[in-house]
Amino acid sequence: MPTAHRPLGPIPGHLSVRAARDLYLAHNGFTMTEYSAPTFSFPLLGRTLSFPNPPARQRVISRHDIHHVLVGYDTDYAGEGEISAWELRCGCNTFFLYFINLLGLLLGLSVAPRRTWRAWRSARGGTTLYRDGIDYDAALDMRLVDLRRRLGIPDDGLVTAPTLAAPAPHSAPSPSS
């Protein structure tokens, strides 16, 4: 869900998936109770819209959030476009997932076409938690790098766009100073 904040950036692979998920949720102001809440909110054009949270969404949103953690895409409009492209190419398993990710892909292509296309290309050979079949709690107990490897994601994730979370480069003083 798009938010106005600094991107989190890549999460170190030595963390457990659970710890990484908790860091992601806290950074974005999300909670796990939202997974089963009767409604969810979505900011659009300066307004926050509320929608029903159907059972189909409730079943997949926790895995979707872990996908954000694994690959490193942000929760802004461009990041949702990237994660949608990645999930579509790596594998959806329900009509709801295909539908919502197609909408996200179209959003991404309209706000960040190059990043969305790069995400699509980066997904080649990968798989999703929707398709892998690993038990959710077992996945949470794994190290992030191990789950990335299992799903065909590079050890450091897929983020290639610069993020504000990265320290700015600085110049070394010249020898004559």
KAJORA-V610060 format. One line per field, one symbol per residue. phi: phi as a letter, one per 40 degrees, with the letter a starting at -180 (. if undefined). Layout:
phi = ???
This chain:
phi = .cbbacdcgcbdccccdcccccccccccgcbccccbccbbbacafgbbbbbcbcdccdcbcccdcccdcccgccbcdccccccccccccchbbaddccccccccccccccbadccccccdcccdgcabccccgccdcccccccdcccdcccgbddbgbdbccbccccccbccccccc
